[in-house]
Amino acid sequence: MPVPILPILQAIALLILIALAIVFVALYLQGAFRKNIRYHIVNPPNPGEEHFVQTLVGLTSSLVGGGKPTGFWVEAEAVYAARLEAIRSAQHTIHFETFL
């Protein structure tokens, strides 16, 4: 008795479609289909300037919360030390935001 080939081909096609859908969703979630925007900032403000935070918020699509910026660090050791100090002196909550 011959084995019907059509159900086997349909099952293989379904498995291939499922695999392609999984790959597509994984790529989509990783941002593979987004446009890569490259910014070029002319005369960026220094971290000590008043409008530095607004510039950073605008470039990173961040939201300004109710808190206040306490400082800007460049070196990893300084960031780590500042975070530990913030944790030690916190009264309610701490929110960290790091930009690379």
MARKOLDO-481310 format. One line per 2 residues: number of its first residue (from 1); their letters; for each residue z, x, y of N, C-alpha, C, O. Coordinates in nm, 2 decimals, always signed. Example, Ala and Ser with C-alpha at 12.3 -4.5 7.8 and 13.67 -1.06 7.14 Angstrom:
BEGIN
1	as	+0.78:+1.32:-0.57:+0.78:+1.23:-0.45:+0.78:+1.32:-0.33:+0.85:+1.42:-0.33  +0.71:+1.28:-0.22:+0.71:+1.37:-0.11:+0.79:+1.29:+0.00:+0.80:+1.34:+0.11
# end
This chain:
BEGIN
1	mp	+0.00:+0.08:-0.12:+0.00:+0.00:+0.00:+0.00:+0.09:+0.12:+0.09:+0.18:+0.14  -0.10:+0.07:+0.21:-0.10:+0.16:+0.33:+0.01:+0.12:+0.43:+0.05:+0.01:+0.45
3	vp	+0.05:+0.23:+0.50:+0.15:+0.21:+0.61:+0.08:+0.16:+0.74:-0.01:+0.23:+0.78  +0.13:+0.06:+0.80:+0.07:+0.01:+0.93:+0.09:+0.12:+1.04:+0.21:+0.15:+1.07
5	il	-0.01:+0.16:+1.10:-0.01:+0.27:+1.20:+0.03:+0.22:+1.34:+0.08:+0.29:+1.42  -0.01:+0.10:+1.37:+0.01:+0.05:+1.50:+0.16:+0.04:+1.54:+0.19:+0.09:+1.65
7	pi	+0.25:-0.01:+1.46:+0.39:-0.01:+1.50:+0.44:+0.14:+1.52:+0.53:+0.16:+1.61  +0.40:+0.23:+1.45:+0.44:+0.37:+1.46:+0.39:+0.43:+1.60:+0.47:+0.49:+1.67
9	lq	+0.26:+0.40:+1.63:+0.21:+0.44:+1.76:+0.28:+0.38:+1.88:+0.30:+0.44:+1.98  +0.31:+0.25:+1.86:+0.38:+0.18:+1.97:+0.52:+0.24:+1.99:+0.57:+0.26:+2.10
11	ai	+0.59:+0.27:+1.88:+0.72:+0.33:+1.89:+0.72:+0.47:+1.96:+0.80:+0.50:+2.04  +0.61:+0.55:+1.92:+0.60:+0.68:+1.98:+0.57:+0.67:+2.13:+0.62:+0.74:+2.21
13	al	+0.48:+0.58:+2.17:+0.45:+0.55:+2.31:+0.57:+0.51:+2.39:+0.59:+0.55:+2.50  +0.65:+0.42:+2.33:+0.77:+0.38:+2.39:+0.87:+0.49:+2.41:+0.93:+0.51:+2.52
15	li	+0.88:+0.58:+2.32:+0.97:+0.70:+2.33:+0.92:+0.79:+2.44:+1.00:+0.85:+2.51  +0.79:+0.81:+2.45:+0.73:+0.90:+2.55:+0.76:+0.84:+2.69:+0.79:+0.91:+2.78
17	li	+0.74:+0.71:+2.70:+0.77:+0.64:+2.83:+0.91:+0.65:+2.87:+0.94:+0.67:+2.99  +1.00:+0.64:+2.78:+1.14:+0.65:+2.80:+1.18:+0.79:+2.85:+1.25:+0.81:+2.94
19	al	+1.12:+0.89:+2.78:+1.14:+1.03:+2.82:+1.09:+1.06:+2.96:+1.16:+1.13:+3.04  +0.97:+1.01:+2.99:+0.91:+1.03:+3.12:+1.00:+0.96:+3.23:+1.02:+1.01:+3.34
21	ai	+1.05:+0.84:+3.20:+1.13:+0.77:+3.29:+1.26:+0.85:+3.32:+1.31:+0.86:+3.43  +1.32:+0.91:+3.22:+1.44:+0.99:+3.23:+1.42:+1.11:+3.32:+1.49:+1.14:+3.41
23	vf	+1.30:+1.18:+3.29:+1.27:+1.29:+3.37:+1.24:+1.26:+3.52:+1.29:+1.33:+3.61  +1.17:+1.15:+3.54:+1.15:+1.10:+3.68:+1.28:+1.07:+3.75:+1.29:+1.11:+3.86
25	va	+1.37:+1.00:+3.69:+1.49:+0.96:+3.75:+1.58:+1.09:+3.78:+1.64:+1.10:+3.89  +1.58:+1.18:+3.69:+1.65:+1.31:+3.71:+1.60:+1.38:+3.83:+1.67:+1.43:+3.91
27	ly	+1.46:+1.39:+3.83:+1.40:+1.46:+3.95:+1.43:+1.39:+4.08:+1.45:+1.45:+4.18  +1.42:+1.26:+4.07:+1.45:+1.18:+4.19:+1.59:+1.20:+4.24:+1.61:+1.22:+4.36
29	lq	+1.69:+1.19:+4.15:+1.83:+1.21:+4.19:+1.85:+1.35:+4.25:+1.95:+1.37:+4.33  +1.78:+1.45:+4.21:+1.80:+1.59:+4.26:+1.72:+1.61:+4.39:+1.73:+1.71:+4.45
31	ga	+1.65:+1.51:+4.43:+1.58:+1.52:+4.56:+1.44:+1.59:+4.55:+1.40:+1.64:+4.65  +1.38:+1.59:+4.44:+1.26:+1.66:+4.42:+1.14:+1.60:+4.50:+1.04:+1.66:+4.53
33	fr	+1.15:+1.47:+4.54:+1.04:+1.40:+4.61:+1.07:+1.39:+4.76:+0.99:+1.32:+4.83  +1.18:+1.45:+4.81:+1.21:+1.44:+4.95:+1.13:+1.55:+5.03:+1.10:+1.66:+4.97
35	kn	+1.10:+1.52:+5.15:+1.04:+1.62:+5.24:+1.14:+1.73:+5.27:+1.26:+1.70:+5.30  +1.10:+1.85:+5.27:+1.19:+1.96:+5.31:+1.17:+1.98:+5.46:+1.07:+2.03:+5.50
37	ir	+1.27:+1.95:+5.54:+1.27:+1.96:+5.68:+1.33:+2.10:+5.72:+1.44:+2.13:+5.68  +1.25:+2.17:+5.80:+1.30:+2.30:+5.84:+1.32:+2.29:+5.99:+1.23:+2.26:+6.07
39	yh	+1.45:+2.32:+6.03:+1.48:+2.31:+6.17:+1.47:+2.45:+6.23:+1.50:+2.55:+6.17  +1.43:+2.45:+6.36:+1.43:+2.58:+6.44:+1.51:+2.54:+6.57:+1.46:+2.47:+6.65
41	iv	+1.62:+2.60:+6.58:+1.71:+2.57:+6.70:+1.69:+2.68:+6.80:+1.70:+2.80:+6.77  +1.65:+2.64:+6.92:+1.64:+2.73:+7.03:+1.76:+2.72:+7.11:+1.81:+2.62:+7.15
43	np	+1.82:+2.84:+7.14:+1.95:+2.85:+7.22:+2.06:+2.76:+7.16:+2.11:+2.67:+7.23  +2.10:+2.79:+7.04:+2.21:+2.71:+6.98:+2.34:+2.73:+7.05:+2.36:+2.84:+7.10
45	pn	+2.43:+2.63:+7.06:+2.55:+2.65:+7.12:+2.65:+2.74:+7.04:+2.64:+2.74:+6.92  +2.73:+2.81:+7.10:+2.83:+2.89:+7.03:+2.94:+2.80:+6.98:+2.96:+2.69:+7.03
47	pg	+3.01:+2.84:+6.87:+3.12:+2.75:+6.82:+3.23:+2.72:+6.92:+3.29:+2.61:+6.90  +3.25:+2.80:+7.02:+3.35:+2.77:+7.12:+3.31:+2.67:+7.22:+3.39:+2.61:+7.30
49	ee	+3.18:+2.64:+7.23:+3.13:+2.54:+7.33:+3.16:+2.40:+7.30:+3.17:+2.36:+7.18  +3.17:+2.32:+7.40:+3.21:+2.18:+7.38:+3.11:+2.10:+7.30:+3.16:+2.01:+7.22
51	hf	+2.98:+2.12:+7.31:+2.88:+2.04:+7.24:+2.84:+2.10:+7.10:+2.74:+2.05:+7.05  +2.91:+2.20:+7.06:+2.88:+2.26:+6.93:+2.89:+2.16:+6.81:+2.81:+2.15:+6.73
53	vq	+3.00:+2.08:+6.82:+3.02:+1.98:+6.71:+2.91:+1.88:+6.70:+2.86:+1.84:+6.60  +2.87:+1.83:+6.82:+2.77:+1.73:+6.82:+2.64:+1.79:+6.77:+2.56:+1.72:+6.70
55	tl	+2.61:+1.91:+6.80:+2.49:+1.98:+6.75:+2.49:+1.98:+6.60:+2.39:+1.95:+6.53  +2.61:+2.03:+6.55:+2.62:+2.04:+6.40:+2.61:+1.90:+6.34:+2.55:+1.89:+6.23
57	vg	+2.67:+1.80:+6.40:+2.66:+1.66:+6.34:+2.52:+1.62:+6.34:+2.47:+1.56:+6.24  +2.44:+1.64:+6.44:+2.30:+1.60:+6.45:+2.21:+1.67:+6.35:+2.12:+1.61:+6.30
59	lt	+2.24:+1.79:+6.33:+2.15:+1.87:+6.23:+2.18:+1.85:+6.09:+2.10:+1.87:+6.00  +2.30:+1.80:+6.06:+2.34:+1.79:+5.92:+2.36:+1.64:+5.87:+2.40:+1.61:+5.76
61	ss	+2.32:+1.55:+5.96:+2.34:+1.40:+5.93:+2.48:+1.37:+5.89:+2.50:+1.28:+5.81  +2.58:+1.43:+5.95:+2.72:+1.40:+5.93:+2.76:+1.29:+6.01:+2.69:+1.24:+6.10
63	lv	+2.88:+1.24:+5.99:+2.94:+1.14:+6.07:+3.06:+1.20:+6.14:+3.14:+1.28:+6.08  +3.08:+1.16:+6.26:+3.20:+1.21:+6.33:+3.32:+1.11:+6.30:+3.30:+0.99:+6.32
65	gg	+3.42:+1.17:+6.25:+3.54:+1.09:+6.21:+3.64:+1.08:+6.32:+3.61:+1.11:+6.43  +3.75:+1.03:+6.29:+3.86:+1.02:+6.39:+3.94:+1.15:+6.41:+4.02:+1.16:+6.50
67	gk	+3.91:+1.25:+6.33:+3.98:+1.37:+6.34:+3.92:+1.46:+6.45:+3.83:+1.42:+6.53  +3.97:+1.58:+6.46:+3.92:+1.67:+6.56:+3.89:+1.81:+6.49:+3.97:+1.85:+6.40
69	pt	+3.79:+1.88:+6.53:+3.76:+2.01:+6.47:+3.87:+2.10:+6.51:+3.92:+2.11:+6.63  +3.91:+2.18:+6.42:+4.02:+2.28:+6.45:+3.97:+2.42:+6.46:+4.04:+2.50:+6.51
71	gf	+3.85:+2.44:+6.41:+3.80:+2.58:+6.42:+3.67:+2.59:+6.34:+3.64:+2.51:+6.26  +3.61:+2.71:+6.36:+3.49:+2.74:+6.29:+3.50:+2.88:+6.23:+3.54:+2.97:+6.31
73	wv	+3.48:+2.90:+6.10:+3.49:+3.03:+6.04:+3.36:+3.07:+5.98:+3.28:+2.99:+5.93  +3.34:+3.20:+5.97:+3.22:+3.26:+5.91:+3.25:+3.32:+5.78:+3.18:+3.30:+5.68
75	ea	+3.36:+3.40:+5.77:+3.40:+3.47:+5.65:+3.47:+3.38:+5.55:+3.55:+3.30:+5.59  +3.44:+3.40:+5.42:+3.50:+3.31:+5.32:+3.65:+3.33:+5.32:+3.73:+3.23:+5.30
77	ea	+3.70:+3.45:+5.33:+3.85:+3.47:+5.33:+3.92:+3.39:+5.45:+4.03:+3.34:+5.43  +3.85:+3.39:+5.56:+3.91:+3.32:+5.68:+3.91:+3.17:+5.65:+4.00:+3.10:+5.69
79	vy	+3.80:+3.12:+5.59:+3.80:+2.97:+5.55:+3.91:+2.94:+5.46:+3.98:+2.84:+5.47  +3.93:+3.02:+5.35:+4.03:+3.00:+5.25:+4.17:+3.00:+5.32:+4.25:+2.91:+5.29
81	aa	+4.19:+3.10:+5.40:+4.33:+3.11:+5.47:+4.35:+2.98:+5.56:+4.46:+2.93:+5.56  +4.25:+2.94:+5.63:+4.26:+2.82:+5.72:+4.29:+2.70:+5.63:+4.37:+2.61:+5.68
83	rl	+4.22:+2.69:+5.52:+4.24:+2.57:+5.44:+4.39:+2.57:+5.38:+4.45:+2.46:+5.38  +4.43:+2.68:+5.34:+4.57:+2.69:+5.28:+4.67:+2.65:+5.39:+4.77:+2.58:+5.37
85	ea	+4.65:+2.70:+5.51:+4.74:+2.67:+5.63:+4.73:+2.52:+5.66:+4.84:+2.46:+5.68  +4.61:+2.46:+5.66:+4.60:+2.32:+5.68:+4.68:+2.24:+5.57:+4.74:+2.14:+5.60
87	ir	+4.67:+2.28:+5.45:+4.74:+2.21:+5.34:+4.89:+2.22:+5.36:+4.96:+2.12:+5.35  +4.94:+2.34:+5.40:+5.08:+2.36:+5.42:+5.13:+2.28:+5.53:+5.25:+2.22:+5.53
89	sa	+5.06:+2.26:+5.64:+5.11:+2.19:+5.76:+5.06:+2.05:+5.77:+5.09:+1.98:+5.87  +5.00:+1.99:+5.67:+4.95:+1.86:+5.67:+5.06:+1.76:+5.67:+5.16:+1.78:+5.60
91	qh	+5.05:+1.65:+5.75:+5.15:+1.54:+5.74:+5.10:+1.42:+5.67:+5.17:+1.35:+5.61  +4.96:+1.40:+5.67:+4.91:+1.28:+5.60:+4.79:+1.32:+5.51:+4.81:+1.33:+5.39
93	ti	+4.68:+1.35:+5.57:+4.56:+1.38:+5.49:+4.49:+1.50:+5.56:+4.51:+1.54:+5.67  +4.40:+1.56:+5.48:+4.32:+1.68:+5.53:+4.18:+1.65:+5.49:+4.15:+1.60:+5.37
95	hf	+4.08:+1.67:+5.58:+3.94:+1.65:+5.55:+3.87:+1.78:+5.58:+3.88:+1.83:+5.69  +3.81:+1.84:+5.48:+3.73:+1.97:+5.50:+3.58:+1.94:+5.50:+3.54:+1.85:+5.42
97	et	+3.51:+2.01:+5.58:+3.37:+2.00:+5.58:+3.31:+2.14:+5.59:+3.35:+2.21:+5.68  +3.23:+2.18:+5.49:+3.18:+2.32:+5.49:+3.03:+2.31:+5.50:+2.97:+2.23:+5.43
99	fl	+2.97:+2.40:+5.58:+2.82:+2.40:+5.60:+2.78:+2.54:+5.55:+2.84:+2.64:+5.59  +2.68:+2.54:+5.47:+2.62:+2.67:+5.43:+2.49:+2.70:+5.50:+2.43:+2.81:+5.47
# end
